[in-house]
Each structure stands twice: as structure tokens, then as C-alpha cells.
Amino acid sequence: GGYSKVIVVREQFVLRLPAGLDPARAAPLLCAGVTSWSPLKLHNVGHGSRVGVVGLGGVGHMAVKLAVGLGADVTVISRTADKQVDARMLGAGQFLATTDEGAMVRRQADFDLIIDTVPVQHDIAPYVSLLDVDGALVVVGYFGPLADADTVPLIFGRRSITGSSVGSLAETQELLDFCAAKGILPECEVIRMEQINHAFERMARSDVRYRFVIDMSSLAG
């Protein structure tokens, strides 16, 4: 159905696009946007919340924008500093490179919530120790087995590791309304239908900033 020009749906599955939201840039909100929004709302993120975002791709960049829009103090967490400029551009107040051992020590027990958007298997232990008491690490990007996790920081810090996938229709409508009110939209590159194969090749090289959107009007041409 994603490539269709017309589709019939049941009324209860229809969302209202608020006035002022560009449909092309609003499209990824229904996936990357609500995937980030759901855990932010579930964990009551608001003014003063300390939020970390691991990974700065399609989902991660929306997690940054939405957390900032909710008033949180946002830190992008990445292996190296090459994403630091983008993190600042998206609104993150701070950047933390996991390869900087001194910085990692200084940020121990410094986050209320960390959203992990990395889509491949990886070690989550370094992120758990960054959580404050009652903090939560929410995995949204990786589906599969995790490496052995040490339960000591979980038990003594009352920390939790949990997961989340997309969100409900009600959350999606809430997200659309919030983005319209705040002027928050994904960073997108609109492509024509004949560019789809090239776009897939670029996706394989991680050459996307941060979402491709197909202009379906180009299908008729």
C-alpha cells in the first residue's frame, strides 16, 4: 500500500493532519516520530528531564527534536564526535562520546531516560551506568538478543532496561498535533519515484539525512 496513489481505509485508522504541517515532511512522523514520542510520553519527559539519545539516525534525530520540544535537557550519545555538529543543529544541548573515558565517568548517574536507537546488536552496559536512580534505558532500534547484562547497576540503582516499538493511533495523533504546535518536523530528502533504486543504494551506505520521502505525484509522470 505504501506505493499506492489511492487507498481505502477504515475510519478509525485515519489520522488528522493539522494545518501547517507539510505532508512530505510529516510522513516520517508516523514511523520514526511516534517511535520516539511513545517512550518520551510514557516516561513523563518534560521541563528539566535529563534525556540521552543513543544514535543519530532517522529515529534518533526525531528523539532529539521531540525531547527538546518537551523541554528536556538533551544529550546525544555516540561513539565518536563526528555527529556533534548535527546534534547541536538539531537542538541537543550536550554531546557525549562513549570513547571519551573521562567524560563517561563524569556523566555517571546523570540521566533520567536514555533512548537507544542503534539498529544492530551492541553492548548496552555503558549506557546503564549513565542512568540515575529509577532511570530507564529504552531500546527502540534493535530487535534481537542482547549481550550479557550485569544486574548489579540495575538492582542497586533501581534502573531498568525496557523496549518500545512505534506507538498507538492516539499517540500518533497527539504527536502530529504537538509537532504542528511546535513547528517540529523531520529532516527529509524528497525524491521522485525513478530515484528509488538509487535511494536504496544510498540507504545501504547510510547516506541518508535523515529520511527519504517519495513524491507520489512523480509516479504519474
MILOTI-112644 format. One record per atom (N, C-alpha, C, O, CB): z, y, x negated; residue in one letter. Coordinates in pm, whole numbers, plus 50000, padded with zeros to 5 digits. Glycine has a CB too. Layout:
MILOTI-112644
ZYXA
...
***
This chain:
MILOTI-112644
500004987949921G
500005000050000G
500005012649918G
499645023249968G
501165000150089G
500415011749790G
500525023749708G
499225030949683G
499225042849654G
501135020249579G
498105023749693Y
496795029849669Y
496085033649800Y
494945038249796Y
495925020449589Y
496735031749912S
496105034550041S
496065049550069S
496945057050028S
496855027450153S
495015053750141K
494925067550186K
495655069550318K
496115080550348K
493455071850200K
495765058750397V
496445059250527V
497285046550538V
496845035750498V
495435060450646V
498495047950594I
499355036350611I
500175038050738I
500605049150769I
500275034350487I
500395027150813V
501205027450935V
502585021850901V
502705011150842V
500525019151051V
503625029350939V
504995025150910V
505865026651034V
505515033851127V
505575033250792V
507005019951032R
507975021551141R
508695034851123R
508995038951011R
508995009651144R
508975041351234E
509525054851231E
510825055751151E
511065065751082E
509765059651371E
511675045351159Q
512975046151091Q
512845045450939Q
513825047450868Q
513875034851140Q
511645042450890F
511425042150746F
510685054450694F
510265054750579F
510665029650708F
510525064450779V
509835076750741V
510855087050693V
511905088850753V
509015082350860V
510525093650583L
511365104250529L
510715117750554L
509485118750559L
511625102250379L
511525128050569R
511015141650592R
510935148950459R
511925150150387R
511935149350693R
509755153950427L
509575161650305L
509865176250335L
509125182550410L
508145159850247L
510935181750278P
511275195750308P
510175205350265P
509445202750169P
512585199450239P
510075216350335A
509105226650299A
509405231650158A
510555233350119A
509135238450401A
508345233950084G
508525239249949G
508475228849840G
508325232249723G
509805246349941G
508595216049876L
508505205649775L
507045201449757L
506405197149853L
509385193349814L
506525202649636D
505165198349606D
505105183149621D
505815176049550D
504745202749462D
504265177949712P
504215163349734P
503935155449607P
504485144649589P
503155160049836P
503095160749518A
502765153549396A
503995151749307A
504235140949255A
501665160849319A
504755162249291R
505925161549205R
507115155349279R
508055150549215R
506295175449154R
507085155649411A
508185149549487A
508075134349491A
509075127449512A
508215155049629A
506865128949471A
506645114549485A
507615106249400A
508195096749453A
505215111049446A
507835109349271P
508745101049191P
510215101949233P
511035093949189P
508635105049047P
510545111549318L
511915112249368L
512275099749447L
513445095849454L
512115124749454L
511275093449508L
511525081649591L
511825069349506L
512185058949561L
510325078949680L
511685070349376C
512005059149287C
512985063749179C
514185061149188C
510705053249223C
512455070449078A
513325074848967A
514415084249016A
515545083848967A
512485081848859A
514075092649113G
515055102349163G
516245095849231G
517395098449194G
514395111849258G
515975087449329V
517085081449404V
517815070949320V
518995068449344V
516565075049534V
517135064749223T
517815055549132T
518915062749056T
519965056949028T
516815049149034T
518685075249021S
519705083248953S
520715089049052S
521915089549024S
519035094548875S
520215093349166W
521055100249265W
522155091249321W
523295095649336W
520195105349379W
521825078849350S
522775069849414S
524065068249332S
525145070049389S
522135056349436S
524015064849204P
525275063549129P
525995076849109P
527225077249101P
525015057348995P
525245087749100L
525885100849086L
526735103949209L
527855108949197L
524835111849063L
526195101049327K
526935103649450K
528065093549470K
529155097249513K
525995103349570K
527795080849438L
528825070549455L
530055073749372L
531185070949414L
528265056849417L
529855079549254H
530965082549164H
531415097149175H
532095102349087H
530585079349020H
531025103649284N
531525116949320N
531335127249209N
532235135149181N
532985116149356N
530165127049147V
529885136849041V
529755150749102V
529085152649204V
528585133048964V
530415160249039G
530375174149085G
530755183348972G
530665179648855G
531315176149205G
531175195349005H
531545205248904H
532675199948816H
533725195748865H
531955218548971H
532435200348687G
533445195748592G
533335181248552G
533975177048456G
534785198048649G
532525173248624S
532355159248585S
531675158448449S
530795166548417S
531525151548693S
532085148748371R
531505146748237R
530585134548243R
531045123148250R
532625144848128R
529295137148239V
528295126848261V
527445124848136V
526955134448077V
527415130348381V
527285112248096G
526375108847989G
525165101548045G
525295093848140G
527075100147883G
524015104047988V
522785097248028V
522185090447906V
521835097047808V
521765107248092V
522085077247911V
521525069447800V
520045067247828V
519685061047928V
522275055847782V
519185072147739G
517755070647758G
517175082547832G
517705086747935G
517455057747833G
516075087847780L
515485099847841L
514035097247880L
513115103847831L
515575111847745L
513855087547969G
512525084548022G
512395089648164G
512975099748201G
512245069648017G
511615082348244G
511375086648381G
512625087448466G
512805097048540G
510405077448447G
513505077348455V
514755077448530V
515775086648461V
516475094348527V
515325063148543V
515865085648330G
516865093348256G
516705108348272G
517695115548286G
516815089848112G
515475113148269H
515295127648280H
515685132648418H
516135144048433H
513845131448250H
515505124148522M
515965128148655M
517485127548665M
518075135948732M
515345119148762M
518115117948599A
519575117448598A
520145130148537A
521145135448586A
520065105148520A
519515135048432V
519965147548369V
519825159148466V
520785166548488V
519165150448240V
518645160748524K
518395172048613K
519345171848733K
519895182248771K
516955171948662K
519535160148792L
520365159248912L
521835161348880L
522535168148955L
520175145848979L
522315155648770A
523715157648733A
523985172348703A
525025177648741A
524065149048611A
523055178848634V
523205193248609V
523215200848740V
524005210048758V
522055198448517V
522325197048832G
522275203648963G
523555202149041G
523905210849121G
521135198149043G
524275191049019L
525555188749087L
526715195849018L
527845195749068L
525845173849093L
526435202148904G
527475209748836G
528175202448724G
529185207248673G
528465214048932G
527645190848684A
528315182948581A
528025188448441A
527055195548419A
527875168348589A
528905184848348D
528695187248205D
527945175048153D
528515164148145D
530065189648127D
526665176648117V
525785165248089V
525475164047940V
525155173847872V
524485166648168V
525585151747892T
525225148447754T
524175137547755T
524345127247819T
526465143947673T
523085139747684V
522075129247665V
522485120947544V
522795126347438V
520625135247646V
522495107747561I
522895098547455I
521665090547413I
521025083947495I
524055089047502I
521335091247283S
520145084647234S
520395079847091S
521315084447024S
518915094047239S
519565070547045R
519765065046911R
519515075646804R
520275076446707R
518835053146887R
518495083646821T
518155093746720T
518065107346786T
518165108746908T
516825090146650T
517875117446703A
517895131246752A
516535136146797A
516385148046827A
518425140446646A
515515127346803D
514165132046835D
514005136546980D
513025143247013D
513175121246806D
514945133047067K
514875137347208K
515745149647236K
515895153847351K
515315125847299K
516315155447131Q
517275166147152Q
516645178547216Q
517245184647304Q
517905170047019Q
515445182147173V
514785193947230V
514505191847378V
514755200747459V
513475196947154V
513975180147414D
513715177147555D
514995177147637D
515025182047750D
513005163647569D
516065171747579A
517345171247651A
517815185247687A
518275187647799A
518405164147566A
517695194447594R
518105208347620R
517195214747724R
517655221947812R
518085216647489R
515895211947714M
514935217547808M
515225213147951M
515035220748046M
513525213647769M
515695200647965L
515975195248098L
517315199848153L
517615197548270L
515955180248093L
518125206548069G
519385212148118G
520645206048061G
521745210648091G
519435210948262G
520505195547978A
521705189347920A
522405199247827A
521775206047747A
521335176447842A
523705199847840G
524475209047757G
524745203647618G
524965211247524G
525775212347824G
524715190147604Q
525055184247476Q
524165172047450Q
523545166447541Q
526545180247472Q
524115168147323F
523315156747281F
524155148447185F
524845153847098F
521965161247214F
524105135247202L
524875126247117L
523975115147064L
523415107247141L
526075120247196L
523835114546932A
523065103946868A
524015092546831A
525005094646761A
522315109146742A
523715080546880T
524615069246855T
524635065046709T
525535057846666T
524215057346942T
523635069446631T
523625066346489T
524505075746408T
524725073546289T
522205066946436T
525025086046471D
525945095446405D
527365090246428D
527975093046531D
525775110246462D
527885082846332E
529185076246349E
530315086246374E
531195083746456E
529515067746227E
530285097446303G
531325107546322G
531325113346462G
532385115046523G
531165118546222G
530135116246513A
530015121746648A
530465111646752A
531095115246851A
528575126146677A
530135098946730M
530555088446824M
532075087246828M
532645085246935M
529925075046785M
532735088546715V
534195087946711V
534785099946785V
535755098446860V
534715087646565V
534205111546764R
534745123646829R
534575123346980R
535345129947051R
534055136046773R
533595115847031R
533355115647175R
533995103547244R
533695100847360R
531875115747202R
534865096347175Q
535555085047238Q
536355089947358Q
536995100447353Q
536475077947136Q
536325082247467A
537085085347589A
536765099247644A
537655106347690A
538585084147562A
535495103147637D
535105116847669D
534215117947794D
533795128947829D
534395122947552D
533935106747861F
533035107147976F
533675100748099F
534405090848090F
531715099947942F
533375106648214D
533795100748341D
532775090348388D
533135080248449D
533985111648449D
531515092948359L
530425084248405L
529315084348302L
528935094948250L
529895088848543L
528785072548273I
527595071448188I
526555063348265I
526845052148309I
527935064848049I
525355068848280I
524255061848344I
523325056748234I
522755064448158I
523495071148445I
523175043648229D
522375037048126D
521015033548185D
520905024648269D
523095024248072D
519965040548139T
518625038548195T
517715030448103T
516525028948133T
517995051948222T
518235025247994V
517405017847898V
516855005147964V
517634997448019V
518215014347769V
515525002747959P
514934991748035P
514864978447962P
514324968748017P
513574995648076P
515384977547841V
515344964947765V
516764960847727V
517694968847733V
514454966447638V
516914948247689Q
518244943347652Q
518764951047532Q
518034953547436Q
518214928247621Q
520044954947537H
520644962847430H
522154961347435H
522704956347533H
520234977847441H
522804965747330D
524264964847320D
524894976447395D
524664988047360D
524714964647172D
525694973447496I
526334984147574I
527724987647523I
528324997347569I
526414980147720I
528244979847427A
529614981947379A
529864996247328A
530915001747357A
529914972047268A
528925002347254P
529185015947207P
529405026047319P
530105035947300P
528055020547120P
528805023647434Y
528935033047545Y
530265031347619Y
530835041047668Y
527775031247642Y
530755019047626V
532005016547698V
533155024347635V
533995029947706V
532335001447698V
533205024847503S
534295031847435S
534215047047452S
535175054147424S
534305028347288S
533075052047498L
532935066447523L
533545070547656L
533735082447682L
531465070347519L
533855060647742L
534395063547874L
535875066947869L
536635061047792L
534175051847967L
536275076447952D
537685079647969D
538335069148060D
537645060248111D
537875094048028D
539625070248079V
540325061248172V
539685062248310V
539435073148361V
541845064748178V
539445050748371D
538795049648501D
537315053348498D
536695054748603D
539515058348601D
536755054948380G
535335058048369G
534465046048399G
534925034648395G
535015063448232G
533195048648430A
532265037848466A
530955039248391A
530415050248375A
532005037848618A
530465027848344L
529125026948287L
528245020248393L
528495008848431L
529115018848152L
527225027448439V
526335022248542V
524985018848481V
524285027548430V
526175032448658V
524635006148486V
523365001448433V
522315001948544V
522464995348647V
523494986948374V
521255009748523V
520205010948624V
518835006848571V
517895005348649V
520155025248676V
518705005148438G
517385003048382G
517054988748344G
515894984848348G
517235011348266G
518064980948308Y
517814967648253Y
518214956748352Y
519334956948404Y
518564965848122Y
517314947248377F
517594935848462F
517604923248376F
516564919148324F
516544934748577F
518774917148360G
518854905148280G
520224903448219G
521124911448247G
517804905448172G
520404893248136P
521714890548077P
522104901147973P
521254906347901P
521724876748012P
523404904047969L
523934913347869L
524524905447754L
524944893947770L
525004922647931L
524544911647637A
525224905647523A
526714905047553A
527204912047641A
524944913547392A
527434896647479D
528874895147500D
529564908747497D
529374916547404D
529474885847393D
530354911347598A
531074924147607A
532564921747581A
533144912147630A
530864930747746A
533164930647504D
534584929947475D
535364935347596D
535134946647639D
534934938047345D
536254927347650T
537004931647768T
538194940647735T
538784946547825T
537494919647843T
538554941847607V
539734949747570V
539614964247616V
540534969147681V
539944949347419V
538524971447585P
538434985347632P
538354986447784P
538724996747840P
537224992047571P
537884975847850L
537854976047996L
539254975148053L
539614982548145L
536994964648050L
540054966047998I
541394963648051I
542334975248022I
543024980048111I
541964950847992I
542344979547896F
543304989847858F
542885004047901F
543715013047909F
543504989647709F
541605005747929G
541155018947974G
540815019348122G
540365029648172G
539975023247895G
541025008148191R
540645007248333R
539195011648352R
538835017648453R
541585016048420R
538385008648253R
536965012048259R
536205001048333R
536704989948350R
536385014048116R
535005004348378S
534214994448450S
532754995048406S
532245005448368S
534324996448601S
532114983448414I
530674982348393I
530084977748526I
530474967348579I
530304972348275I
529164985448578T
528594982148707T
527094984648705T
526544988648603T
529274990348819T
526444982448816G
524994984348823G
524584990848953G
525354991449049G
524284971048806G
523344995648956S
522825001949077S
521305000849074S
520695001348967S
523295016949087S
520704999449190S
519254998349199S
518735006749315S
519095004349431S
518834983549217S
517915016349285V
517325025449383V
518415031149474V
519455035149422V
516245018049468V
518225031649607G
519215037449696G
518765035749840G
517665030649866G
519445052249664G
519595039849932S
519295038250075S
518345049150124S
518105058950053S
520585038350158S
517825047350246L
516995057750306L
517795070550328L
517275081550307L
516415052950439L
519045069150369A
519885080950391A
520095088550260A
520045100850257A
521245076950451A
520335081150151E
520505087650021E
519205094349976E
519235105149916E
520955077449915E
518075088050006T
516795093849966T
516525106850039T
516045116449979T
515665083949992T
516835107250169Q
516655119750243Q
517605130450192Q
517225142150178Q
516875117450393Q
518835126450164E
519805135950107E
519295141449974E
519425153349947E
521185129050086E
518705132849893L
518145137049765L
517005146949784L
516965157349717L
517665125049686L
516085143949874L
514965152949898L
515455166749941L
514945176849894L
514025147150005L
516425167150031D
516975179850077D
517665187349964D
517535199549952D
517955177550193D
518405180049881F
519105186049767F
518095191949668F
518275203249621F
520005175649696F
517055184549637C
516055189249541C
515315201549594C
514995210649517C
515055178149509C
515055201749725A
514405213449783A
515305225649773A
514845236649741A
514035210849930A
516595223749799A
517545234849793A
517755240049651A
517945251949630A
518885230649852A
517715230949555K
517995234449416K
516745236949332K
516835241549218K
518805223749352K
515575233849388G
514355235449311G
514225225449197G
513705228649090G
514285249349256G
514705213249221I
514675202649118I
513515193249145I
513395187749255I
516025194849115I
512665191349046L
511525182349060L
511315174648929L
511655179648822L
510245190149098L
510745162748937P
510455155148815P
509385162048732P
508585169948782P
510015140948850P
509385158848604E
508295163148517E
507175152948534E
507365141048506E
508755164248366E
506005157348579C
504925148148615C
503605152348552C
503375164048519C
504775147448767C
502745142448536E
501365144748498E
500495138748609E
500505126548629E
501025138448357E
499765147048680V
498905142548788V
497575137848730V
496945145148654V
498695153748893V
497155125848767I
495905120248717I
494985116748833I
495425115048947I
496165107848631I
493685115748802R
492705111348900R
492625096148898R
493035089748801R
491305117648872R
492075090249006M
492025075749017M
491265069348901M
491645058648855M
491375071849149M
490205075748854E
489415069748747E
490145069848612E
489675063848515E
488095076948733E
491285076648606Q
492065077048483Q
493155066348479Q
493965065948385Q
492685090748465Q
493185057548581I
494315048448595I
494425038548479I
495535035748433I
494195040948726I
493315033248431N
493375023548321N
493895030248193N
494695024448120N
491995017348296N
493425042248168H
493905049648052H
495395052548066H
496145052247967H
493115062748033H
495835055548188A
497245058348212A
498105046048182A
499185047148124A
497475062948357A
497605034148222F
498335021848192F
498435019648041F
499475015347991F
497645009848259F
497365022647970E
497405021347824E
498425030847763E
499155027147671E
496005024047765E
498485042847814R
499475052547765R
500895048147799R
501815050147719R
499205066347824R
501075042247918M
502405037247954M
502875026747855M
504045026447817M
502385031548095M
501955017947813A
502305007447718A
502735013247584A
503495006947510A
501114998047698A
502255025347553R
502635032047428R
503815041547448R
504185048847356R
501445039647371R
504395041547569S
505475050947605S
505025065347591S
505815074147556S
506705048647517S
503755067747619D
503175081047610D
503115087447748D
502045090747798D
501765080547547D
504275089047810V
504365094947944V
505495105147944V
506595102147897V
504605083948053V
505255117047994R
506295127148006R
506215133448145R
505415142648164R
506175137947894R
507005128848242Y
507815116648238Y
507375106848344Y
507865095648350Y
509275119948256Y
506445111148427R
505905102648532R
504435105948555R
504035117648554R
506715104248664R
503635095448575F
502255097348621F
502255097248774F
502975089348836F
501305086148565F
501455106048835V
501245106148979V
499745106349003V
499035114748947V
501955118449048V
499255097149087I
497825096249115I
497455105749230I
498075105449337I
497425081649149I
496465114149208D
495915122549314D
495015113949401D
493875111049363D
495145134749256D
495505110049517M
494765100649601M
493495106949659M
492595099749702M
495665095749714M
493405120349661S
492165126549711S
490995123449618S
489835124149659S
492355141849723S
491295119849492S
490215116549397S
489605102949428S
488535099749376S
490755116749254S
490265094949511L
489735081749546L
488445083149626L
487535074849613L
490765073649627L
488365093549708A
487175095549790A
485985100049707A
484835097849745A
487445105649899A
486275106349591G
485185111349508G
484615100549422G
483675103049345G
485645122649422G
***
